[in-house]
């Protein structure tokens, strides 16, 4: 039985999440630096934890991040639930004392007290703030964060412990606290950008006197009663107007609000079209830009796909998976509200209007990011999810060209006690593994195969179904052409002609091509897992002792599969329209 592994991550500096209008170049450099530090810290922590091959859990804490895994689910809701080991809080104090301890202690003690009260009251259990100490001619930097999976009470208890422990560090100018449920740190040395601070003034209002606390309590009770009453009335009203399906983790939007945000789903706001509908750019009332996927119900499977996509991705959060923000069901209209990706889909940069604008570093980061997203779906989430439709048009790019896997309408669960499931084929020929396209045998290795095809598209700048014809009556698709070049040790010819590479980069690309061919091997059992692929890409590994064999080639035009011979075997496959 596969071990159930859940990662609990505290991104302690929150890099890249704040918005600023500061145009100072130094500020932009700092934000980029903190973002790189966070990602580097996370990757380092994961690599370190991967070496823990005994026991059923481990955790590691650095200044910029904290990562923990366990083989049971309970800790995600309450990190203090432990099956072995101990969860003793850890505090570290600096060795330098303030020049005027009395004033320093007074200011920092009050500051830490404010932070412990504010942190559980913020929407994401996160605070980063500063306070001046005039007598020291210094600024104190404080950050605190609870795991977002815990509740407010657990966060408050953890913050109280953090306050007590850090208070013991005074008058030292630096202190750190780490526990299973939270992290806190103070220092007179800057460790986050000034533009990333949290305004805790409004959060702390109402704590200045007992009278204000009593008033706030009374008002809160009255508001609570009114909210509960309103909620019941609202539910009764809505029950007759929409389906009773609720989706945990996503916001329900009013259809008219989304209609207005998309300018009545106007043609000029269309971002793309898929098999079951269109995707529109939308500007909400708070000026937030989102993407709205409008599912068309004239397809028989549209409602089922809509429910499937919402249920699957409403609770998935990963930097390389497109985030679902909300949903709407109104009559025959089914809408998904998704993150807006300003650079659109990957295929536009490979053979579309922006072809040739991606350099090798950007392409490599895209390949690596897709691999991490798939590894999360297959191995790092609490259930195994198979995407089933990995292709370049389903990879969206952020403003800094980081990839996010999109379109989970065809995704399926794979039970942990089964090596595969049998199902009707649904996907995109040209990316689908032969055992799935021919026999409906579905496993996570189907996504691995599709990922290998996408790698070849990213490196070559060509479609998987684009014909490479060297002589009359002979045509090779991308995979077959790549294999023939590899057999002749000339697979350097696969590389996109728009790329200008030095010798080191060429060698790196050749290794990645070999990884792509390894991902497309048959049978599926010889393909690597996506976690193995991540390690191979991360460490620049070659194939080592693995030996490549001729892949099974799928002729997508006449829907035939060629397995080691020129004699075709016809398959019957129902395909989704390609988006």
Secondary structure, 3 states (H helix, E strand, C coil): CCCCCEEEEEECCCCCCCCCCCCCHHHHHHHHHHHHHHHHHHHHHHHHHCCCCCCCEEEEECCCEEEEEECCCHHHHCCCCCCCCCCCCEEEECCCECCCHHHHHHHHHHHHHHHHHHHCCCCCCEEEEEEEEHHHCEEEEEEEEECCCCCHHHHHHHHHHHHHHHHCCCCECEEEEECCCEEEEEECCCCCCHHHCCCCHHHHCCCCCHHHHHHHHHHHHHHHHHHHHHHHHHHHHHHCCCCCCCCCCCEECCHHHHHHHCCCCCHHHEEEEECCEEEEEEECCCCCEEEEEEECCCCCCHHHHHHHHHHHHCCCCCCCECCEEEEEEECCEEEEEEECCCCCECHHHHCCCCCCCCCHHHHHHHHHHHHHHHHHHHHHCCCEEECCCCCHHHEEECCCCCEEECCCCCCEEECCCCCCEECCCCCCCCCCCHHHHHHCEECHHHHHHHHHHHHHHHHHCCCCCCCEEEECCEEECHHHHHHHHHHCCCHHHHCCCCCCCCHHHHHHHHHHHHHHHHHCCCCHHHCCCHHHHHHHHHCCCCCCCCCCCCCCEEECCCCEEECCCCCCEECCCCCCCCC
